Amino acid sequence: MKYYTRSEEETLRLAGRLAEALRPGDSVLLHGDLGAGKSVFARGVGRALGVTGAMPSPTFTLLIPYEGGRMKLYHYDLYRLNDPDEFYAAGLDEFIGGDGVALIEWPEMAEIEPDPALHVTLKRCADADRREIEIEGDRAEDCAALLEEWRAQG
């Protein structure tokens, strides 16, 4: 399923709609180049799940957990991993598939393939504010109706 957003606000709203279908144990793997909008998408999911306050990308800490919303949220940014073994040696895998939703930026750095997982690929378009967002994976069909409602509200 492909969607196009014309602004950061639209990307946040699309992510928020996707969040409505998420449940504990789900993983959302965020793919895309630097600056593609992975952290914006993650923030949209977080806000929809009830995260308040600042929600920075956890680039230097690898993981920021959030509690107090509709469910726990574990936001990963694995860009700075040098080796997939670092991820497992640090015990970071223990929060995936558990009591909350795992949002994972740069999942390829840890070579992880959680199940169930939604793969969200963000690409910049020629217009700097526009994004192509492709959503695939185990539960993509579960999200389709909500995302089509978002598209119709355009």
Backbone as ProteinMPNN parsed JSONL, in Angstrom:
{"seq_chain_A": "MKYYTRSEEETLRLAGRLAEALRPGDSVLLHGDLGAGKSVFARGVGRALGVTGAMPSPTFTLLIPYEGGRMKLYHYDLYRLNDPDEFYAAGLDEFIGGDGVALIEWPEMAEIEPDPALHVTLKRCADADRREIEIEGDRAEDCAALLEEWRAQG", "coords_chain_A": {"N_chain_A": [[0.851, -1.164, 0.0], [0.674, 2.129, -0.945], [1.164, 5.492, 0.004], [0.899, 9.032, -0.142], [2.246, 11.927, 1.232], [1.997, 15.436, 1.807], [3.195, 17.127, 3.548], [4.87, 17.593, 6.736], [2.968, 17.54, 8.737], [0.876, 16.059, 7.55], [2.181, 13.601, 7.333], [2.513, 12.979, 10.028], [-0.201, 12.671, 10.725], [-0.966, 10.47, 9.123], [0.669, 8.481, 10.23], [-0.445, 8.468, 12.767], [-2.985, 7.422, 12.242], [-2.279, 4.832, 11.462], [-1.302, 3.95, 13.907], [-3.602, 3.511, 15.361], [-4.365, 0.939, 14.764], [-2.471, -0.645, 15.923], [-1.189, -3.029, 18.3], [-0.129, -4.442, 21.484], [3.01, -6.075, 21.194], [3.382, -5.728, 18.51], [5.609, -4.737, 15.876], [7.041, -2.003, 14.228], [8.826, -1.403, 11.512], [10.971, 0.969, 10.379], [12.035, 2.215, 7.404], [14.328, 3.941, 5.253], [16.171, 6.649, 3.712], [18.555, 8.95, 5.271], [16.903, 11.703, 6.658], [14.483, 11.122, 5.483], [12.128, 10.995, 6.912], [11.61, 9.209, 8.965], [11.785, 9.556, 11.791], [9.825, 11.498, 12.148], [7.539, 10.066, 11.384], [7.61, 8.113, 13.399], [7.154, 9.771, 15.614], [4.528, 10.551, 15.074], [3.167, 8.118, 15.406], [3.755, 7.699, 18.11], [2.492, 9.954, 19.365], [-0.193, 9.369, 18.797], [-0.462, 7.12, 20.333], [-0.439, 8.185, 22.8], [1.847, 9.393, 23.859], [3.359, 12.081, 25.429], [5.032, 15.263, 25.549], [8.523, 15.855, 24.692], [9.805, 14.022, 21.927], [12.375, 12.883, 20.881], [14.637, 11.616, 18.318], [16.173, 8.579, 19.13], [18.994, 8.521, 18.599], [21.589, 8.523, 19.799], [21.254, 7.023, 22.075], [20.109, 4.669, 21.352], [17.691, 3.432, 22.242], [14.584, 4.584, 23.413], [12.271, 4.246, 25.858], [8.72, 4.618, 26.314], [6.095, 5.232, 28.541], [2.759, 5.265, 29.904], [0.899, 5.979, 28.056], [-1.613, 4.784, 25.766], [-0.528, 2.294, 25.371], [2.644, 0.708, 26.06], [5.571, 2.037, 24.495], [8.363, 1.469, 22.521], [10.975, 3.073, 21.259], [13.316, 2.796, 18.86], [16.479, 3.678, 17.451], [18.682, 2.604, 15.315], [20.83, 3.436, 13.851], [23.494, 4.04, 14.543], [24.691, 1.648, 15.234], [27.455, -0.536, 15.079], [27.742, -3.169, 14.567], [25.616, -5.974, 14.177], [25.629, -7.693, 16.397], [26.002, -6.064, 18.615], [23.491, -5.077, 19.24], [22.102, -7.291, 20.281], [23.842, -8.037, 22.36], [23.551, -5.91, 24.082], [21.063, -6.417, 25.037], [18.821, -5.358, 23.861], [16.885, -6.519, 22.316], [14.963, -7.62, 23.952], [12.686, -6.091, 24.304], [11.165, -6.248, 22.083], [8.297, -7.477, 20.542], [6.921, -7.826, 22.869], [5.333, -6.388, 25.619], [4.532, -4.004, 24.506], [4.575, -1.631, 21.759], [7.051, -1.769, 19.297], [8.964, 0.576, 17.715], [11.124, 0.807, 15.134], [13.802, 2.359, 13.862], [16.032, 2.131, 11.152], [16.254, -0.81, 11.029], [17.735, -2.673, 9.606], [20.355, -2.445, 10.427], [20.651, -4.022, 12.645], [19.935, -6.366, 11.652], [17.376, -7.513, 12.079], [14.274, -9.285, 12.16], [11.458, -9.129, 13.247], [8.376, -10.768, 14.267], [5.019, -10.351, 14.675], [5.386, -7.895, 12.018], [5.327, -4.63, 10.665], [6.402, -3.101, 7.764], [7.55, -0.007, 7.025], [8.314, 2.13, 4.563], [9.875, 5.059, 3.804], [10.18, 7.648, 1.45], [11.742, 10.468, 0.025], [10.282, 12.822, -2.161], [10.441, 14.686, -5.29], [9.513, 17.265, -4.633], [10.422, 18.857, -1.753], [8.909, 18.633, 0.641], [7.18, 16.564, 0.26], [6.325, 13.099, 0.626], [6.702, 9.657, -0.189], [5.152, 6.9, 1.055], [5.342, 3.64, 1.847], [3.603, 0.835, 2.977], [3.885, -2.309, 4.237], [3.592, -5.806, 5.096], [3.008, -8.173, 7.812], [0.651, -7.321, 9.173], [-0.481, -5.452, 7.541], [-2.864, -5.511, 6.07], [-4.73, -5.377, 8.124], [-4.55, -2.749, 8.805], [-5.378, -1.388, 6.607], [-8.065, -0.36, 6.166], [-8.278, 1.786, 7.998], [-6.22, 3.404, 7.033], [-7.123, 3.954, 4.494], [-9.313, 5.511, 5.11], [-7.932, 7.733, 6.07], [-6.74, 8.542, 3.646], [-9.021, 9.25, 2.181], [-9.882, 11.46, 3.587], [-8.004, 13.257, 2.887]], "CA_chain_A": [[0.0, 0.0, 0.0], [1.452, 3.361, -1.033], [0.488, 6.728, 0.383], [1.71, 10.221, -0.39], [1.956, 13.046, 2.111], [2.49, 16.702, 1.256], [3.779, 17.939, 4.62], [5.169, 16.869, 7.966], [1.698, 17.357, 9.448], [0.17, 14.918, 6.937], [2.908, 12.386, 7.71], [2.136, 12.721, 11.421], [-1.59, 12.174, 10.751], [-0.971, 9.107, 8.561], [1.241, 7.611, 11.26], [-1.439, 8.369, 13.832], [-4.023, 6.474, 11.817], [-1.685, 3.499, 11.548], [-1.185, 3.615, 15.332], [-4.898, 3.045, 15.869], [-4.479, -0.506, 14.528], [-1.389, -1.367, 16.59], [-1.467, -3.665, 19.587], [1.113, -4.903, 22.11], [3.711, -7.132, 20.479], [3.645, -5.312, 17.137], [6.823, -4.004, 15.546], [6.967, -1.171, 13.04], [10.199, -1.224, 11.038], [11.001, 2.187, 9.584], [13.113, 2.196, 6.422], [14.453, 5.141, 4.438], [17.429, 7.376, 3.805], [18.604, 10.044, 6.233], [16.022, 12.803, 6.313], [13.279, 10.668, 4.78], [10.954, 11.212, 7.746], [11.383, 8.09, 9.888], [11.516, 10.057, 13.142], [8.524, 12.171, 12.101], [6.545, 8.999, 11.386], [7.636, 7.544, 14.747], [6.506, 10.73, 16.501], [3.097, 10.461, 14.814], [2.688, 6.91, 16.093], [3.845, 7.949, 19.551], [1.443, 10.876, 19.789], [-1.469, 8.654, 18.738], [-0.494, 6.161, 21.439], [-0.539, 8.927, 24.053], [3.113, 9.941, 24.332], [3.364, 13.538, 25.515], [6.377, 15.804, 25.743], [9.486, 15.705, 23.598], [10.0, 12.666, 21.416], [13.505, 12.969, 19.957], [15.156, 10.361, 17.791], [17.134, 8.051, 20.104], [20.2, 8.209, 17.833], [22.772, 8.257, 20.615], [20.94, 6.078, 23.146], [19.567, 3.504, 20.657], [16.313, 3.1, 22.636], [13.878, 5.392, 24.406], [10.951, 3.675, 26.166], [7.681, 5.551, 26.746], [4.964, 4.619, 29.228], [1.731, 6.211, 30.309], [-0.081, 6.161, 26.992], [-2.53, 3.66, 25.537], [0.311, 1.117, 25.609], [4.067, 1.043, 26.069], [6.183, 2.254, 23.197], [9.817, 1.369, 22.536], [11.442, 3.745, 20.038], [14.712, 2.47, 18.57], [17.188, 4.228, 16.29], [19.857, 1.724, 15.282], [21.758, 3.959, 12.849], [24.877, 4.07, 15.03], [25.235, 0.312, 15.521], [28.576, -0.934, 14.226], [27.648, -4.596, 14.301], [24.348, -6.487, 14.713], [25.815, -8.336, 17.703], [25.876, -5.042, 19.66], [22.073, -4.987, 19.574], [21.757, -8.427, 21.142], [24.696, -7.99, 23.55], [22.982, -4.893, 24.973], [19.757, -6.888, 25.493], [17.772, -4.502, 23.308], [15.85, -7.338, 21.682], [13.967, -8.082, 24.92], [11.481, -5.264, 24.276], [10.481, -6.466, 20.814], [7.327, -8.568, 20.605], [6.465, -7.992, 24.244], [4.168, -5.712, 26.194], [4.279, -2.724, 23.87], [4.879, -1.522, 20.332], [8.44, -1.413, 18.997], [9.202, 1.376, 16.507], [12.551, 0.58, 14.929], [14.437, 3.036, 12.74], [17.242, 1.444, 10.68], [16.282, -2.198, 11.512], [18.751, -3.447, 8.884], [21.627, -2.366, 11.145], [20.68, -5.139, 13.6], [19.505, -7.553, 10.906], [16.266, -8.116, 12.807], [13.037, -9.57, 11.425], [10.448, -9.558, 14.226], [7.109, -11.259, 13.751], [4.601, -9.682, 13.446], [6.056, -6.627, 11.721], [4.93, -3.775, 9.552], [7.543, -2.42, 7.16], [7.161, 1.304, 6.53], [9.422, 2.709, 3.816], [9.64, 6.468, 3.489], [11.06, 8.191, 0.41], [11.529, 11.872, -0.349], [9.921, 13.068, -3.557], [11.096, 15.871, -5.857], [9.106, 18.357, -3.752], [11.094, 18.552, -0.484], [7.976, 18.317, 1.721], [6.357, 15.421, -0.138], [6.878, 11.784, 0.926], [6.036, 8.425, -0.596], [5.202, 6.012, 2.215], [4.838, 2.309, 1.506], [3.367, 0.031, 4.179], [3.751, -3.731, 3.906], [3.909, -6.697, 6.2], [2.075, -9.122, 8.399], [-0.635, -6.753, 9.588], [-0.829, -4.329, 6.661], [-4.286, -5.591, 5.724], [-5.489, -4.92, 9.291], [-4.448, -1.291, 8.851], [-5.81, -0.834, 5.325], [-9.294, 0.424, 6.253], [-7.961, 3.05, 8.672], [-5.385, 4.221, 6.158], [-7.966, 4.421, 3.388], [-10.077, 6.625, 5.676], [-7.004, 8.869, 6.051], [-6.594, 8.973, 2.261], [-10.274, 9.885, 1.775], [-9.974, 12.769, 4.253], [-7.03, 13.995, 2.115]], "C_chain_A": [[0.901, 1.233, 0.0], [0.568, 4.557, -0.728], [1.45, 7.872, 0.105], [1.277, 11.311, 0.572], [2.617, 14.297, 1.533], [3.157, 17.586, 2.298], [4.104, 17.043, 5.812], [3.882, 16.584, 8.737], [0.902, 16.187, 8.877], [0.852, 13.601, 7.286], [2.575, 12.004, 9.146], [0.733, 12.132, 11.506], [-1.689, 10.755, 10.188], [-0.434, 8.118, 9.592], [0.273, 7.41, 12.418], [-2.561, 7.416, 13.489], [-3.509, 5.041, 11.902], [-1.64, 3.039, 13.009], [-2.478, 3.075, 15.91], [-5.063, 1.538, 15.713], [-3.43, -1.314, 15.295], [-1.832, -1.938, 17.926], [-0.151, -4.164, 20.185], [1.698, -6.103, 21.357], [4.031, -6.776, 19.044], [4.981, -4.588, 17.027], [6.579, -3.245, 14.255], [8.398, -0.855, 12.649], [10.215, -0.065, 10.052], [12.247, 2.209, 8.708], [13.141, 3.518, 5.669], [15.796, 5.8, 4.653], [17.384, 8.386, 4.943], [17.696, 11.167, 5.75], [14.743, 12.413, 5.6], [12.005, 10.873, 5.59], [10.653, 10.091, 8.726], [11.029, 8.571, 11.295], [10.191, 10.808, 13.212], [7.414, 11.124, 12.165], [6.452, 8.374, 12.786], [6.929, 8.462, 15.737], [4.989, 10.708, 16.304], [2.473, 9.248, 15.477], [2.67, 7.144, 17.595], [2.747, 8.858, 20.066], [0.08, 10.177, 19.812], [-1.597, 7.622, 19.854], [-0.484, 6.844, 22.801], [0.769, 9.441, 24.613], [3.013, 11.461, 24.317], [4.799, 14.008, 25.738], [7.26, 15.537, 24.536], [9.631, 14.24, 23.202], [11.136, 12.695, 20.388], [13.872, 11.6, 19.4], [16.216, 9.853, 18.761], [18.483, 7.671, 19.479], [21.381, 7.831, 18.711], [22.519, 7.259, 21.737], [20.425, 4.744, 22.609], [18.111, 3.199, 20.989], [15.8, 4.106, 23.648], [12.518, 4.731, 24.638], [9.993, 4.772, 26.647], [6.564, 4.747, 27.392], [3.928, 5.689, 29.503], [0.703, 6.504, 29.242], [-1.007, 4.965, 26.922], [-1.821, 2.326, 25.717], [1.76, 1.566, 25.607], [4.579, 1.166, 24.645], [7.689, 2.225, 23.375], [10.323, 1.909, 21.204], [12.951, 3.521, 19.895], [15.219, 3.297, 17.394], [18.529, 3.506, 16.259], [20.933, 2.197, 14.305], [23.218, 3.85, 13.288], [25.44, 2.705, 15.425], [26.375, 0.005, 14.553], [28.466, -2.379, 13.776], [26.327, -5.095, 14.879], [24.481, -7.125, 16.089], [25.689, -7.345, 18.862], [24.438, -4.952, 20.156], [21.695, -6.074, 20.572], [22.572, -8.429, 22.428], [24.161, -6.983, 24.565], [21.606, -5.3, 25.504], [18.594, -6.09, 24.931], [16.635, -5.286, 22.66], [14.742, -7.751, 22.648], [12.67, -7.284, 24.896], [10.676, -5.442, 22.995], [9.553, -7.669, 20.948], [6.762, -8.794, 21.985], [5.217, -7.207, 24.576], [3.847, -4.356, 25.569], [4.54, -2.8, 22.381], [6.339, -1.117, 20.193], [8.476, -0.655, 17.67], [10.698, 1.338, 16.273], [13.029, 1.281, 13.664], [15.739, 2.309, 12.428], [17.312, -0.009, 11.165], [17.353, -3.049, 10.824], [20.103, -3.427, 9.582], [21.77, -3.5, 12.156], [20.267, -6.446, 12.94], [18.379, -8.289, 11.626], [15.052, -8.265, 11.898], [11.985, -10.052, 12.425], [9.159, -10.0, 13.543], [6.074, -11.09, 14.86], [5.341, -8.358, 13.258], [5.389, -5.921, 10.55], [6.189, -3.087, 9.052], [7.024, -1.122, 6.55], [8.394, 1.916, 5.866], [9.045, 4.117, 3.399], [10.671, 6.934, 2.473], [10.703, 9.649, 0.173], [11.18, 11.942, -1.823], [10.646, 14.322, -4.031], [10.766, 17.124, -5.049], [9.61, 18.003, -2.349], [10.149, 18.143, 0.645], [7.158, 17.054, 1.461], [7.074, 14.106, 0.161], [6.024, 10.692, 0.295], [6.233, 7.465, 0.556], [4.542, 4.697, 1.825], [4.754, 1.486, 2.783], [3.065, -1.391, 3.742], [3.947, -4.552, 5.174], [2.724, -7.471, 6.72], [0.698, -8.544, 8.677], [-1.07, -5.596, 8.717], [-2.308, -4.338, 6.301], [-5.168, -5.121, 6.869], [-5.55, -3.397, 9.355], [-5.105, -0.627, 7.649], [-7.046, 0.06, 5.436], [-9.04, 1.781, 6.916], [-7.175, 3.97, 7.769], [-6.174, 4.73, 4.952], [-8.872, 5.56, 3.853], [-9.214, 7.883, 5.682], [-6.893, 9.432, 4.633], [-7.848, 9.745, 1.809], [-10.442, 11.277, 2.39], [-9.04, 13.781, 3.608], [-6.819, 15.374, 2.48]], "O_chain_A": [[1.786, 1.362, 0.846], [-0.591, 4.631, -1.134], [2.668, 7.693, 0.117], [0.086, 11.589, 0.715], [3.649, 14.225, 0.865], [3.633, 18.675, 1.976], [3.672, 15.892, 5.883], [3.727, 15.511, 9.32], [0.317, 15.408, 9.63], [0.18, 12.594, 7.51], [2.375, 10.826, 9.444], [0.499, 11.196, 12.271], [-2.424, 9.928, 10.727], [-1.01, 7.05, 9.8], [0.18, 6.319, 12.98], [-3.039, 6.679, 14.352], [-4.22, 4.146, 12.357], [-1.907, 1.875, 13.306], [-2.458, 2.272, 16.843], [-5.826, 0.922, 16.457], [-3.496, -2.544, 15.314], [-2.724, -1.408, 18.589], [0.839, -4.296, 19.466], [0.979, -7.013, 20.945], [4.857, -7.435, 18.412], [5.423, -3.917, 17.959], [5.99, -3.77, 13.311], [9.102, -0.133, 13.355], [9.554, -0.112, 9.015], [13.372, 2.219, 9.209], [12.101, 4.145, 5.468], [16.477, 5.546, 5.647], [16.325, 8.652, 5.512], [17.718, 11.535, 4.576], [13.993, 13.283, 5.156], [10.915, 10.921, 5.021], [9.549, 10.027, 9.266], [10.096, 8.063, 11.916], [9.507, 10.758, 14.235], [6.455, 11.282, 12.921], [5.356, 8.137, 13.295], [6.189, 7.993, 16.602], [4.243, 10.835, 17.275], [1.382, 9.332, 16.043], [1.69, 6.827, 18.271], [2.133, 8.57, 21.093], [-0.705, 10.372, 20.739], [-2.706, 7.288, 20.274], [-0.518, 6.178, 23.835], [0.799, 9.891, 25.758], [2.628, 12.055, 23.31], [5.673, 13.211, 26.08], [6.801, 15.056, 23.5], [9.583, 13.344, 24.044], [10.905, 12.551, 19.188], [13.474, 10.566, 19.936], [17.08, 10.626, 19.178], [19.044, 6.622, 19.796], [22.107, 6.893, 18.384], [23.466, 6.705, 22.294], [20.322, 3.781, 23.368], [17.364, 2.753, 20.118], [16.484, 4.44, 24.615], [11.7, 4.661, 23.72], [10.407, 5.729, 27.302], [6.138, 3.718, 26.868], [4.196, 6.881, 29.351], [-0.272, 7.21, 29.5], [-1.167, 4.226, 27.893], [-2.424, 1.347, 26.159], [2.066, 2.685, 25.195], [4.1, 0.503, 23.725], [8.23, 2.875, 24.269], [10.131, 1.291, 20.157], [13.746, 3.997, 20.706], [14.473, 3.58, 16.456], [19.404, 3.769, 17.083], [21.845, 1.44, 13.971], [24.088, 3.587, 12.458], [26.57, 2.628, 15.906], [26.267, 0.257, 13.354], [29.018, -2.77, 12.747], [25.948, -4.679, 15.973], [23.532, -7.099, 16.872], [25.313, -7.733, 19.968], [24.196, -4.772, 21.35], [21.047, -5.804, 21.583], [22.05, -8.785, 23.484], [24.304, -7.181, 25.772], [21.041, -4.594, 26.339], [17.49, -6.143, 25.475], [15.539, -4.755, 22.48], [13.68, -8.19, 22.206], [11.655, -7.749, 25.414], [9.612, -4.842, 22.846], [9.961, -8.737, 21.404], [6.182, -9.846, 22.252], [4.185, -7.333, 23.917], [2.976, -3.64, 26.062], [4.704, -3.88, 21.813], [6.808, -0.222, 20.896], [8.069, -1.18, 16.633], [11.468, 1.789, 17.122], [12.715, 0.867, 12.549], [16.467, 1.916, 13.339], [18.357, -0.413, 11.676], [17.823, -4.034, 11.394], [20.923, -4.315, 9.348], [22.887, -3.897, 12.488], [20.25, -7.499, 13.577], [18.408, -9.511, 11.77], [14.839, -7.467, 10.986], [11.653, -11.237, 12.456], [8.894, -9.649, 12.394], [6.262, -11.67, 15.93], [5.854, -7.778, 14.215], [4.951, -6.547, 9.584], [6.959, -2.547, 9.847], [6.166, -1.138, 5.669], [9.395, 2.187, 6.529], [8.034, 4.339, 2.733], [11.864, 6.661, 2.602], [9.53, 10.02, 0.124], [11.729, 11.198, -2.636], [11.38, 14.948, -3.266], [11.643, 17.954, -4.806], [9.256, 16.951, -1.817], [10.546, 17.378, 1.524], [6.512, 16.538, 2.373], [8.287, 14.001, -0.025], [4.798, 10.785, 0.249], [7.362, 7.239, 0.99], [3.352, 4.645, 1.515], [5.699, 1.438, 3.571], [2.127, -1.647, 2.987], [4.412, -4.042, 6.194], [1.622, -7.441, 6.173], [-0.313, -9.206, 8.443], [-1.946, -4.827, 9.113], [-2.937, -3.281, 6.234], [-6.227, -4.537, 6.64], [-6.498, -2.829, 9.899], [-5.362, 0.577, 7.674], [-7.067, 1.141, 4.849], [-9.534, 2.806, 6.446], [-7.422, 5.176, 7.734], [-5.909, 5.823, 4.453], [-9.168, 6.472, 3.08], [-9.688, 8.969, 5.345], [-6.945, 10.646, 4.437], [-7.74, 10.771, 1.136], [-11.061, 12.158, 1.795], [-9.227, 14.991, 3.742], [-6.003, 16.058, 1.863]]}, "name": "protein", "num_of_chains": 1, "seq": "MKYYTRSEEETLRLAGRLAEALRPGDSVLLHGDLGAGKSVFARGVGRALGVTGAMPSPTFTLLIPYEGGRMKLYHYDLYRLNDPDEFYAAGLDEFIGGDGVALIEWPEMAEIEPDPALHVTLKRCADADRREIEIEGDRAEDCAALLEEWRAQG"}
